[in-house]
Amino acid sequence: MPSQPASKPPRGATRTPQQARSRRTRQALVEAATGAFEERGYDETTTAEIARRAGVSVGSVYGYFPDKRAILLEIVHETVEQMSDRIVAELDPARWQGADLRASVRALIDTVFKTRLLRPGLQRILWERFFKDPEVRATVEAIETRGRAAIAALLEHLNATGRARVADPDTAAFVIHTSVEWTGARLMLGGAPDAQLDAAVDTMSEMISRLILD
């Protein structure tokens, strides 16, 4: 019985390479796109520019991604997830056992601010596309939900051990997360000097410590 031809992937789907060479090509495209987006911005970057930087033909780009937006979505997910992983790790209640809470709060906020140094050009694009592209917004919001859940879990743990007094951990987590994220984004992406960043970390730390402890 003759074998049936392999089914084609749905139109617009992102191809997942199986061979090592294909994986390298795909990674080269992602890295090329990241560099182009950082330097030129999303709107000014063309598929041809991405192909040139990756050293492949334009046709090869479409063999892996349907368009440059698909590449951006992958980069956005990876970037925001890396930032979230680092922050969530800092929120592990085990790290706060026996530690000075005010010092721990300050260290956490300093970490959040410094994650804004990760691909700053791409982060500018991320916030621009956040208000234009529902998929970018959904990616960011899903990972933000994870961060707020980690904060709420930490606050509940501190309440349970008598180290904090937070009446509504979920609401407090939302306020803390939103305040720190947006302040950090505004300062870092605006190129604030180190002295201003340090002052902001100190002020934000004092505000949050008072909310949690006083």
Phi, psi and omega in degrees: 000127183296144180287149180274142178295147180297140180290146181276148177293154179302148179301134179088357181284150175275129183280134175258108184289145181257327182273152182302318181296319179295321178296321179295319180297316180298317179295322178298322178294318179297316180293321178295318179295320179301313179297317181293316179298318180298316187276322189251344186090162184292310186296326183275349180275130178252162176298324178297321179294319178297315180298317180299315181294325181278348180075032179229173178280160177300323179300326179294326178301313183288347174287342182245327182224140180291333180192176182292334179297321179297323177293316180300317181299320179294317180294318179301313181300314181297316183294311183293325179292321177299316179297315181296317180303317182294318182287316180299323177299322179291339182270000179300121182308331180299330180288339185262357181295120176073002182272157173291119188295320180296320178293323179293320177299315181295318179297321179295314181295321177300320178296316180300314181298319184288337176295341179288351175277351179283111180050062185301322179298320179291325178294327175297317178296320181304311182289329174295313182285340179306322183269356183245331189240113182301327181288322175297314180299318180297320179297312181296315183294325179296319181284328174296321178300320177298317180295316179295323179296321179293321178295314180299319179296320178295316180298320177297321178295316180294324175299313185296330181265006177075017183261354180213163178226087181239114185292322184228088184302323182294313179294318178299320179298319179297314181296315181297310183300311183296316181298313183291315182299312184287324176295315179299317180297315181299316182286311184294313183286342176271001178071036181297143178292161183303321182298320179291322178297314180297319179296321179293320178298316180298314182294315179296321179298316180295318179300312184289321178298320178295320179298319185278319194256331189264000000 
